[in-house]
């Protein structure tokens, strides 16, 4: 499935999921880039697997993975 990013109200929850997936070192490295610091979802898309990217997008829309089809 090709999930397109759509901004949602749960940005911080999605960023926490991203950090948990990749670990602190990679997360801080990714978020310190120009793209990551301005658009968190760009860094997430680069580092997350397709299923985790779908989960990231779901969390940003719904705040958690409850009910996530992936």
C-alpha atoms as an extended CHARMM CRD file, in Angstrom:
* protein
*
        70  EXT
         1         1  UNK       CA              0.0000000000        0.0000000000        0.0000000000  PROA      1               0.0000000000
         2         2  UNK       CA              1.3320000000        3.4570000000       -0.8830000000  PROA      2               0.0000000000
         3         3  UNK       CA              0.3020000000        5.7160000000        1.9950000000  PROA      3               0.0000000000
         4         4  UNK       CA              0.4710000000        9.4440000000        1.3150000000  PROA      4               0.0000000000
         5         5  UNK       CA              1.3530000000       11.7480000000        4.1700000000  PROA      5               0.0000000000
         6         6  UNK       CA             -1.3610000000       14.0540000000        5.4220000000  PROA      6               0.0000000000
         7         7  UNK       CA             -0.6660000000       16.3840000000        8.3650000000  PROA      7               0.0000000000
         8         8  UNK       CA             -2.6290000000       15.5540000000       11.4570000000  PROA      8               0.0000000000
         9         9  UNK       CA             -3.0870000000       16.8590000000       14.9900000000  PROA      9               0.0000000000
        10        10  UNK       CA             -0.8360000000       14.2420000000       16.6330000000  PROA      10              0.0000000000
        11        11  UNK       CA              2.5840000000       15.2860000000       15.3510000000  PROA      11              0.0000000000
        12        12  UNK       CA              4.3690000000       14.7200000000       18.6730000000  PROA      12              0.0000000000
        13        13  UNK       CA              2.9270000000       11.2190000000       19.0430000000  PROA      13              0.0000000000
        14        14  UNK       CA              4.0700000000       10.3650000000       15.5140000000  PROA      14              0.0000000000
        15        15  UNK       CA              7.5480000000       11.7280000000       16.2220000000  PROA      15              0.0000000000
        16        16  UNK       CA              7.7370000000        9.6030000000       19.3770000000  PROA      16              0.0000000000
        17        17  UNK       CA              6.8150000000        6.5280000000       17.3280000000  PROA      17              0.0000000000
        18        18  UNK       CA              9.5300000000        7.4140000000       14.7920000000  PROA      18              0.0000000000
        19        19  UNK       CA             12.0840000000        7.7950000000       17.6040000000  PROA      19              0.0000000000
        20        20  UNK       CA             11.0850000000        4.4540000000       19.1350000000  PROA      20              0.0000000000
        21        21  UNK       CA             11.4570000000        2.7360000000       15.7570000000  PROA      21              0.0000000000
        22        22  UNK       CA             14.9120000000        4.0340000000       14.8640000000  PROA      22              0.0000000000
        23        23  UNK       CA             16.5030000000        4.7540000000       18.2570000000  PROA      23              0.0000000000
        24        24  UNK       CA             17.8550000000        7.9560000000       19.7280000000  PROA      24              0.0000000000
        25        25  UNK       CA             21.0480000000        8.2440000000       17.6650000000  PROA      25              0.0000000000
        26        26  UNK       CA             19.3830000000        7.9770000000       14.2760000000  PROA      26              0.0000000000
        27        27  UNK       CA             16.3800000000       10.0250000000       15.3630000000  PROA      27              0.0000000000
        28        28  UNK       CA             18.4900000000       12.9700000000       16.5200000000  PROA      28              0.0000000000
        29        29  UNK       CA             20.6990000000       12.7110000000       13.4490000000  PROA      29              0.0000000000
        30        30  UNK       CA             17.6690000000       12.7140000000       11.1390000000  PROA      30              0.0000000000
        31        31  UNK       CA             15.9100000000       15.5240000000       12.9640000000  PROA      31              0.0000000000
        32        32  UNK       CA             19.0190000000       17.7170000000       12.9980000000  PROA      32              0.0000000000
        33        33  UNK       CA             19.1070000000       17.8630000000        9.1950000000  PROA      33              0.0000000000
        34        34  UNK       CA             17.4450000000       20.8060000000        7.4730000000  PROA      34              0.0000000000
        35        35  UNK       CA             14.6880000000       18.5910000000        6.0760000000  PROA      35              0.0000000000
        36        36  UNK       CA             14.0850000000       16.8490000000        9.4050000000  PROA      36              0.0000000000
        37        37  UNK       CA             14.0100000000       20.0340000000       11.4500000000  PROA      37              0.0000000000
        38        38  UNK       CA             11.5270000000       21.6930000000        9.0830000000  PROA      38              0.0000000000
        39        39  UNK       CA              9.4550000000       18.6800000000        8.0270000000  PROA      39              0.0000000000
        40        40  UNK       CA              9.5760000000       15.7920000000       10.4940000000  PROA      40              0.0000000000
        41        41  UNK       CA              7.6950000000       13.4860000000        8.1160000000  PROA      41              0.0000000000
        42        42  UNK       CA             10.4770000000       13.7360000000        5.4950000000  PROA      42              0.0000000000
        43        43  UNK       CA             12.9930000000       12.2740000000        7.9330000000  PROA      43              0.0000000000
        44        44  UNK       CA             10.4920000000        9.6180000000        9.0230000000  PROA      44              0.0000000000
        45        45  UNK       CA              9.8140000000        8.5820000000        5.4240000000  PROA      45              0.0000000000
        46        46  UNK       CA             13.5130000000        8.1350000000        4.7220000000  PROA      46              0.0000000000
        47        47  UNK       CA             14.1960000000        5.9290000000        7.7510000000  PROA      47              0.0000000000
        48        48  UNK       CA             10.9820000000        3.9740000000        8.3330000000  PROA      48              0.0000000000
        49        49  UNK       CA             10.0260000000        0.7420000000        6.6040000000  PROA      49              0.0000000000
        50        50  UNK       CA              6.8060000000        0.8150000000        4.5840000000  PROA      50              0.0000000000
        51        51  UNK       CA              4.6860000000       -0.7810000000        7.3670000000  PROA      51              0.0000000000
        52        52  UNK       CA              6.1550000000        1.5860000000        9.9710000000  PROA      52              0.0000000000
        53        53  UNK       CA              5.5630000000        4.5570000000        7.6590000000  PROA      53              0.0000000000
        54        54  UNK       CA              1.9020000000        3.5400000000        7.4220000000  PROA      54              0.0000000000
        55        55  UNK       CA              1.7650000000        3.3160000000       11.2220000000  PROA      55              0.0000000000
        56        56  UNK       CA              3.4670000000        6.7320000000       11.5300000000  PROA      56              0.0000000000
        57        57  UNK       CA              0.8430000000        8.3040000000        9.2640000000  PROA      57              0.0000000000
        58        58  UNK       CA             -1.9730000000        6.5860000000       11.1700000000  PROA      58              0.0000000000
        59        59  UNK       CA             -0.6480000000        7.8270000000       14.5180000000  PROA      59              0.0000000000
        60        60  UNK       CA             -0.3880000000       11.3860000000       13.2250000000  PROA      60              0.0000000000
        61        61  UNK       CA             -4.0730000000       11.2530000000       12.2990000000  PROA      61              0.0000000000
        62        62  UNK       CA             -5.4340000000        9.2700000000       15.2760000000  PROA      62              0.0000000000
        63        63  UNK       CA             -2.9530000000        9.7150000000       18.1410000000  PROA      63              0.0000000000
        64        64  UNK       CA             -2.2560000000        6.0100000000       18.6580000000  PROA      64              0.0000000000
        65        65  UNK       CA             -2.1790000000        2.6590000000       16.8950000000  PROA      65              0.0000000000
        66        66  UNK       CA             -5.5900000000        1.6610000000       18.3010000000  PROA      66              0.0000000000
        67        67  UNK       CA             -7.5890000000        0.4350000000       15.3200000000  PROA      67              0.0000000000
        68        68  UNK       CA             -4.6540000000        0.6450000000       12.9230000000  PROA      68              0.0000000000
        69        69  UNK       CA             -5.1500000000       -1.7880000000       10.0320000000  PROA      69              0.0000000000
        70        70  UNK       CA             -1.3990000000       -2.3540000000        9.5890000000  PROA      70              0.0000000000
